[in-house]
């Protein structure tokens, strides 16, 4: 029964990723009944799990930071805060293979750890003591960080400049850019420095690294993503009266509003389109977004994850919880210990190597990736030279994020469209955040708020909980 019939308002949500499930949960709390239509046989969108030889494998390693307040709010809504592990203090071990650490060939390991001080002072000692850079480069890095902190990420002019260009203009040489700035910007934006918009990069650095002292503390899921972003939200939505239709492909949206789902009509009081930008452009009516063709300009950037199972532990990061490490001067970028989450037993270790901005590797044969990455892991972790590889496989996300390059900010649409009952959600929309889990959740909250406002105007008093 719809709000027009005196019952709860009904909202159709196209897409069951983080944006879609967030919108559904927020609407339910306002007394609105959501129906999710997901074309795949699962919820979770770009974050999901699968089984392989007795292991539970995430399609890729996803992290969040303590400044990701909306994502953490979603976990709280799902009573899932105990299902993640968060650092007590930002602390990253950075490895450089022998002979690749610039002029300081002997300095193959460094540590970036915040001190107990207000931001941005909390990371300045870490920069000043960063062993992978020469002392003069460290001083220039501190100066660049302070200059970056003075930028306004919302300034449209910053969207037209690359982070790499700006860093070069502020005294950051090639090795400093690779060994420090690319370490974080590439992971956050899924883009190399020369291909990353300065506005987005400045936002990441100012919000996470130079903002509140604990903002950059790193969190990782302690359970498979399929549980955290699929099973848990589905159970909560259905428990509270929402509906989820899997394997339900929406091919049309028309006035009414009504949808075409697997060839059959379905009605609603409002619609949220929470699918990637290419799919949204093909689905949203032209009268809702006359410039929808521009969304294709956002493009996409790939991520590759290399999964290696050893017969014994090879990665030990003393005191690190969760255990992980970063690498520079190497095809390896970030390495995570997935042993416990995957269910691996018997004394072996399962490592996942996350490679962002992976244009070089997305089409490479698995045999080539095996040869390159096993050799690199042996260079980084000497214990790997004595271990036996019991499994090796690769997962590829060809369209992991949109390409957050100069000019991309101007292409991101707002949630509201020209049709009062149709809204957009997804990390690619204009959330103010990069294409991350936090951005996806924020977009879902925005869409839910706008839906409620629309329902308030069209059916006053019939939506409770406001």
C-alpha positions as CSV (number, residue, x, y, z in Angstrom):
1,X,0.0,0.0,0.0
2,X,1.4,3.4,-0.9
3,X,1.1,6.7,0.9
4,X,-1.6,7.7,-1.6
5,X,-3.7,4.8,-0.1
6,X,-3.1,5.9,3.5
7,X,-0.3,3.5,4.3
8,X,3.4,4.0,4.6
9,X,5.1,5.7,1.7
10,X,7.0,3.3,-0.5
11,X,10.4,4.1,-2.1
12,X,12.1,2.1,-4.8
13,X,15.8,1.9,-4.5
14,X,17.7,0.8,-7.6
15,X,20.9,-0.8,-6.5
16,X,21.9,-2.6,-3.3
17,X,25.4,-1.3,-2.7
18,X,26.4,0.8,0.3
19,X,24.5,3.8,-1.0
20,X,21.3,1.9,-1.6
21,X,21.3,0.0,1.7
22,X,22.1,3.2,3.6
23,X,19.2,5.0,2.0
24,X,16.9,2.1,2.8
25,X,17.9,2.0,6.5
26,X,17.6,5.7,6.9
27,X,14.2,5.7,5.2
28,X,13.0,2.9,7.4
29,X,13.9,4.9,10.5
30,X,11.6,7.6,9.2
31,X,8.6,5.3,8.7
32,X,9.1,4.9,5.0
33,X,9.0,1.4,3.5
34,X,11.9,0.8,1.0
35,X,12.2,-1.8,-1.7
36,X,15.6,-2.5,-3.0
37,X,16.0,-3.9,-6.6
38,X,19.4,-5.4,-7.0
39,X,20.4,-6.9,-10.4
40,X,23.0,-9.2,-8.8
41,X,22.3,-12.1,-6.5
42,X,23.6,-10.3,-3.5
43,X,23.8,-7.0,-1.7
44,X,27.1,-5.1,-1.1
45,X,27.8,-3.6,-4.6
46,X,31.5,-3.2,-5.1
47,X,32.3,-4.8,-1.7
48,X,31.5,-8.5,-1.6
49,X,33.0,-11.9,-0.7
50,X,33.2,-15.4,-2.3
51,X,34.4,-18.8,-1.3
52,X,37.5,-20.5,-2.6
53,X,38.8,-23.8,-1.5
54,X,37.4,-23.4,2.0
55,X,38.5,-19.7,2.4
56,X,36.2,-16.7,2.5
57,X,37.7,-14.2,0.1
58,X,36.8,-10.5,-0.1
59,X,37.0,-9.2,-3.7
60,X,39.4,-6.5,-2.4
61,X,40.8,-5.1,0.8
62,X,38.7,-2.1,1.9
63,X,39.7,0.2,4.7
64,X,38.2,3.2,6.4
65,X,39.5,5.9,8.6
66,X,38.2,7.2,11.9
67,X,37.2,10.5,10.2
68,X,34.7,8.4,8.1
69,X,31.8,9.3,10.5
70,X,29.0,8.3,8.1
71,X,30.4,4.9,7.4
72,X,31.0,4.3,11.1
73,X,27.4,5.5,11.7
74,X,26.2,2.8,9.3
75,X,28.1,0.2,11.3
76,X,26.5,1.5,14.5
77,X,23.1,1.3,12.9
78,X,23.8,-2.3,12.1
79,X,25.2,-3.1,15.5
80,X,28.4,-4.0,13.7
81,X,31.1,-1.8,15.3
82,X,32.5,-5.0,17.0
83,X,33.0,-6.4,13.5
84,X,35.8,-4.0,12.6
85,X,39.3,-3.3,14.0
86,X,40.5,0.3,14.3
87,X,44.0,1.4,15.2
88,X,44.5,3.0,18.6
89,X,46.8,5.5,16.9
90,X,47.7,6.1,13.2
91,X,50.8,3.9,12.6
92,X,52.0,2.7,9.2
93,X,55.2,0.7,8.6
94,X,56.6,1.6,5.2
95,X,59.0,-0.7,3.4
96,X,61.3,0.0,0.4
97,X,63.1,-2.9,-1.3
98,X,66.9,-2.8,-0.9
99,X,68.4,-0.4,-3.4
100,X,65.1,1.4,-4.1
101,X,65.0,4.0,-1.3
102,X,66.5,6.9,-3.2
103,X,69.8,8.1,-1.9
104,X,69.3,6.4,1.5
105,X,69.9,2.8,0.2
106,X,70.3,1.4,3.7
107,X,67.0,2.7,5.0
108,X,64.6,0.1,3.8
109,X,62.0,0.4,6.6
110,X,60.3,3.5,8.0
111,X,57.4,4.3,10.3
112,X,54.8,7.0,10.1
113,X,53.1,7.3,13.5
114,X,51.2,10.2,15.0
115,X,52.1,11.7,18.3
116,X,49.7,12.9,21.0
117,X,49.2,16.4,19.8
118,X,46.5,18.4,18.1
119,X,46.3,18.3,14.3
120,X,48.2,19.1,12.2
121,X,51.0,19.0,14.7
122,X,50.4,15.3,15.4
123,X,52.1,14.1,12.2
124,X,54.8,16.7,11.8
125,X,57.3,14.7,13.9
126,X,56.6,11.7,11.8
127,X,57.3,13.6,8.6
128,X,60.5,15.1,10.1
129,X,61.7,11.7,11.0
130,X,60.7,9.8,7.9
131,X,63.7,7.6,7.2
132,X,63.0,7.0,3.5
133,X,63.5,10.6,2.7
134,X,66.8,12.6,3.0
135,X,66.7,15.3,5.8
136,X,66.3,18.1,3.3
137,X,63.4,16.3,1.6
138,X,61.7,15.9,5.0
139,X,61.8,19.6,5.7
140,X,60.4,20.4,2.3
141,X,57.6,17.8,2.9
142,X,56.7,19.5,6.2
143,X,56.5,22.8,4.3
144,X,54.3,21.3,1.6
145,X,52.0,19.8,4.2
146,X,51.6,23.2,5.8
147,X,50.9,24.8,2.5
148,X,48.4,22.1,1.6
149,X,46.6,22.7,4.9
150,X,45.9,26.3,3.8
151,X,44.1,25.2,0.6
152,X,40.3,25.2,0.3
153,X,39.4,21.8,-1.4
154,X,36.0,23.3,-2.4
155,X,37.7,26.0,-4.6
156,X,36.7,25.0,-8.1
157,X,40.1,26.1,-9.5
158,X,41.7,23.2,-7.6
159,X,39.6,20.8,-9.6
160,X,41.5,21.8,-12.7
161,X,45.0,21.1,-11.4
162,X,46.8,17.8,-10.7
163,X,48.2,17.0,-7.3
164,X,51.5,16.0,-9.0
165,X,51.9,19.4,-10.6
166,X,51.1,21.2,-7.3
167,X,53.6,19.1,-5.3
168,X,56.4,19.7,-7.9
169,X,55.7,23.4,-7.6
170,X,56.1,23.1,-3.9
171,X,59.5,21.5,-3.9
172,X,58.6,17.8,-3.9
173,X,60.9,15.8,-6.1
174,X,60.1,12.5,-7.8
175,X,61.2,10.3,-4.9
176,X,59.4,12.4,-2.3
177,X,56.2,12.2,-4.3
178,X,56.5,8.5,-4.7
179,X,57.7,7.6,-1.2
180,X,55.4,9.9,0.7
181,X,52.5,11.6,-1.1
182,X,51.6,8.8,-3.5
183,X,51.5,6.4,-0.6
184,X,48.3,7.9,0.7
185,X,46.8,9.8,-2.2
186,X,46.8,6.9,-4.6
187,X,45.2,4.6,-2.1
188,X,42.5,7.2,-1.3
189,X,41.7,8.4,-4.8
190,X,42.7,5.3,-6.9
191,X,44.8,7.7,-9.0
192,X,48.4,8.5,-9.4
193,X,49.5,11.9,-8.4
194,X,49.7,13.3,-11.9
195,X,46.2,12.0,-12.6
196,X,44.6,13.1,-9.3
197,X,42.6,16.4,-9.0
198,X,44.2,18.7,-6.5
199,X,40.9,19.5,-4.9
200,X,40.1,15.9,-4.1
201,X,43.7,15.2,-3.0
202,X,43.8,18.3,-0.8
203,X,40.5,17.2,0.8
204,X,42.0,13.8,1.7
205,X,45.2,15.3,3.1
206,X,43.4,18.0,5.1
207,X,40.6,15.9,6.4
208,X,42.5,12.7,7.2
209,X,46.2,13.5,7.6
210,X,46.2,17.2,8.7
211,X,42.8,17.4,10.5
212,X,41.7,16.0,13.9
213,X,44.5,14.1,15.5
214,X,42.8,10.7,15.3
215,X,41.2,11.3,11.9
216,X,43.6,9.0,10.0
217,X,43.5,6.1,12.4
218,X,42.9,3.1,10.1
219,X,40.1,0.6,10.4
220,X,39.6,-2.7,8.6
221,X,36.7,-5.2,8.6
222,X,37.2,-8.1,11.0
223,X,34.5,-10.2,9.2
224,X,34.0,-10.9,5.5
225,X,32.6,-8.0,3.5
226,X,29.7,-10.2,2.3
227,X,28.6,-10.4,6.0
228,X,29.3,-6.8,6.9
229,X,27.8,-5.1,3.8
230,X,25.4,-7.8,2.6
231,X,24.0,-10.2,5.1
232,X,23.7,-7.8,8.0
233,X,22.0,-5.0,6.1
234,X,19.6,-7.4,4.4
235,X,18.6,-8.9,7.8
236,X,18.0,-5.5,9.3
237,X,16.0,-4.1,6.3
238,X,13.8,-7.2,6.1
239,X,13.3,-7.4,9.8
240,X,11.9,-3.9,9.8
241,X,9.5,-4.4,6.9
242,X,11.6,-3.4,4.0
243,X,11.8,-5.6,0.9
244,X,14.8,-6.8,-1.1
245,X,14.5,-8.2,-4.6
246,X,17.7,-9.8,-5.9
247,X,18.4,-10.7,-9.5
248,X,16.0,-7.9,-10.2
249,X,17.1,-5.8,-13.2
250,X,15.5,-2.4,-13.6
251,X,15.4,-1.4,-17.2
252,X,13.2,1.6,-17.2
253,X,11.9,4.5,-15.0
254,X,8.9,6.5,-16.0
255,X,6.5,9.1,-14.6
256,X,4.1,7.8,-12.0
257,X,6.7,7.0,-10.7
258,X,6.9,3.5,-12.0
259,X,9.7,1.1,-12.9
260,X,10.2,-1.8,-15.2
261,X,11.7,-4.7,-13.3
262,X,12.6,-7.9,-15.1
263,X,10.1,-6.8,-17.8
264,X,7.2,-6.1,-15.3
265,X,5.9,-2.8,-13.9
266,X,6.4,-1.8,-10.3
267,X,5.1,1.4,-8.6
268,X,6.5,3.6,-5.9
269,X,6.1,7.1,-4.3
270,X,9.7,8.0,-5.0
271,X,12.8,6.4,-6.6
272,X,16.4,6.5,-5.6
273,X,18.9,5.4,-8.4
274,X,21.9,4.1,-6.5
275,X,23.9,2.4,-9.3
276,X,27.3,3.3,-10.9
277,X,27.3,6.4,-13.2
278,X,27.3,4.5,-16.5
279,X,24.2,2.5,-15.5
280,X,22.5,5.5,-14.0
281,X,23.0,7.5,-17.2
282,X,21.3,4.8,-19.2
283,X,18.4,4.5,-16.7
284,X,17.6,8.0,-15.6
285,X,15.1,9.8,-17.9
286,X,16.4,12.7,-19.9
287,X,13.9,15.1,-18.4
288,X,15.4,14.3,-15.0
289,X,19.0,15.0,-16.0
290,X,19.4,16.6,-19.5
291,X,23.2,16.5,-19.0
292,X,23.4,12.8,-18.1
293,X,25.6,12.1,-21.1
294,X,28.3,14.1,-19.3
295,X,28.5,11.5,-16.5
296,X,30.4,9.2,-18.9
297,X,33.3,11.7,-18.6
298,X,33.9,10.4,-15.1
299,X,35.4,7.3,-16.6
300,X,36.7,4.6,-14.3
301,X,39.9,3.5,-12.6
302,X,40.8,-0.1,-11.8
303,X,42.0,-1.9,-8.7
304,X,43.8,-5.2,-8.7
305,X,44.2,-7.4,-5.6
306,X,46.8,-10.1,-5.5
307,X,46.0,-12.9,-3.1
308,X,48.8,-15.2,-1.8
309,X,48.5,-18.0,0.7
310,X,51.8,-19.2,2.3
311,X,52.4,-22.3,4.3
312,X,53.8,-20.2,7.2
313,X,53.8,-16.6,8.4
314,X,55.9,-14.2,6.3
315,X,54.5,-10.8,7.3
316,X,55.1,-9.7,10.9
317,X,54.5,-6.2,11.9
318,X,55.3,-6.0,15.6
319,X,52.6,-4.2,17.6
320,X,50.4,-3.5,14.5
321,X,46.7,-4.2,15.0
322,X,45.4,-4.8,12.4
323,X,48.6,-6.2,10.8
324,X,49.5,-4.5,7.5
325,X,52.3,-2.7,5.8
326,X,52.8,-0.3,3.0
327,X,55.5,-0.4,0.3
328,X,57.1,2.2,-1.9
329,X,59.5,1.8,-4.8
330,X,57.7,-1.4,-5.6
331,X,54.7,-2.7,-7.5
332,X,53.4,-3.7,-4.1
333,X,51.5,-0.8,-2.5
334,X,49.6,-2.1,0.6
335,X,49.7,-5.6,2.1
336,X,47.2,-6.9,4.6
337,X,47.1,-10.1,6.7
338,X,43.8,-11.8,5.8
339,X,44.4,-15.0,7.7
340,X,41.9,-14.7,10.4
341,X,39.1,-13.1,8.4
342,X,39.3,-15.7,5.7
343,X,39.1,-18.7,8.1
344,X,42.6,-20.0,7.2
345,X,43.9,-22.5,9.8
346,X,46.9,-24.8,10.0
347,X,49.6,-22.2,10.6
348,X,49.8,-20.6,7.2
349,X,49.3,-17.0,6.3
350,X,47.1,-15.3,3.7
351,X,48.2,-12.0,2.4
352,X,46.3,-9.6,0.1
353,X,48.2,-7.0,-1.9
354,X,46.0,-4.1,-2.8
355,X,47.1,-2.2,-6.0
356,X,45.3,1.0,-6.8
357,X,45.4,2.9,-10.1
358,X,46.2,-0.5,-11.6
359,X,46.0,0.4,-15.3
360,X,49.4,-1.3,-15.8
361,X,48.1,-4.6,-14.3
362,X,44.4,-4.9,-15.0
363,X,44.9,-6.8,-18.2
364,X,48.1,-8.6,-17.3
365,X,48.0,-12.4,-17.3
366,X,47.9,-14.1,-13.9
367,X,51.2,-15.8,-14.7
368,X,52.9,-12.4,-15.1
369,X,51.4,-11.1,-11.9
370,X,52.5,-14.2,-10.1
371,X,56.1,-13.8,-11.3
372,X,56.3,-10.1,-10.4
373,X,54.5,-10.0,-7.1
374,X,55.9,-13.1,-5.5
375,X,59.4,-11.8,-6.3
376,X,58.5,-8.4,-4.8
377,X,57.0,-10.0,-1.7
378,X,60.3,-11.9,-1.2
379,X,62.2,-8.7,-1.5
380,X,60.0,-7.0,1.1
381,X,59.6,-10.0,3.5
382,X,62.7,-12.2,3.6
383,X,60.7,-14.9,5.4
384,X,58.7,-15.4,2.2
385,X,61.8,-16.8,0.5
386,X,61.7,-19.8,2.8
387,X,57.9,-20.3,2.6
388,X,55.9,-22.3,0.1
389,X,53.0,-20.7,-1.8
390,X,50.0,-22.9,-1.5
391,X,47.6,-20.7,-3.4
392,X,47.8,-17.6,-5.7
393,X,45.0,-15.8,-7.4
394,X,44.0,-12.4,-8.6
395,X,40.8,-10.4,-8.3
396,X,40.3,-7.4,-10.7
397,X,37.9,-4.5,-10.4
398,X,38.0,-2.8,-13.8
399,X,35.6,-0.1,-12.7
400,X,36.4,0.2,-9.0
401,X,36.0,3.9,-8.9
402,X,35.4,6.8,-11.2
403,X,38.6,8.4,-12.4
404,X,39.2,11.3,-10.0
405,X,41.3,13.3,-12.4
406,X,41.4,17.1,-12.9
407,X,38.0,18.2,-14.1
408,X,36.1,15.3,-12.6
409,X,34.6,17.3,-9.8
410,X,32.6,19.5,-12.2
411,X,31.0,16.3,-13.7
412,X,29.6,14.9,-10.4
413,X,25.8,15.5,-10.2
414,X,23.8,16.5,-7.1
415,X,21.4,14.0,-5.6
416,X,18.3,15.9,-6.6
417,X,17.2,15.7,-10.3
418,X,14.7,17.8,-12.3
419,X,12.0,15.2,-11.5
420,X,10.8,15.9,-7.9
421,X,10.4,12.2,-7.1
422,X,13.7,10.9,-8.6
423,X,17.0,11.1,-6.7
424,X,20.6,9.9,-7.3
425,X,22.9,8.1,-4.9
426,X,26.4,6.6,-5.2
427,X,30.0,7.6,-4.3
428,X,30.2,9.2,-7.8
429,X,27.6,11.9,-7.0
430,X,28.6,15.2,-5.5
431,X,29.1,14.1,-1.9
432,X,32.1,16.4,-1.1
433,X,34.1,13.2,-0.6
434,X,36.2,11.0,-3.0
435,X,34.8,7.8,-4.3
436,X,35.1,5.7,-1.1
437,X,32.8,3.8,1.2
438,X,32.3,7.0,3.2
439,X,31.2,8.8,0.1
440,X,28.7,6.1,-0.8
441,X,27.2,6.1,2.6
442,X,26.9,9.9,2.6
443,X,25.2,9.8,-0.7
444,X,22.6,7.4,0.6
445,X,21.9,9.6,3.6
446,X,21.5,12.6,1.4
447,X,19.1,10.8,-1.0
448,X,17.0,9.6,2.0
449,X,16.8,13.1,3.4
450,X,15.6,14.5,0.1
451,X,13.1,11.7,-0.4
452,X,11.6,12.5,3.0
453,X,11.4,16.2,2.1
454,X,9.6,15.3,-1.1
455,X,7.2,13.0,0.7
456,X,6.5,15.7,3.3
457,X,5.5,18.1,0.5
458,X,3.3,15.6,-1.4
459,X,1.7,13.8,1.5
460,X,1.9,15.9,4.6
461,X,1.5,14.0,7.9
462,X,1.6,10.5,6.3
463,X,5.3,9.8,6.9
464,X,6.0,9.3,10.5
465,X,9.2,9.6,12.5
466,X,10.2,13.0,11.2
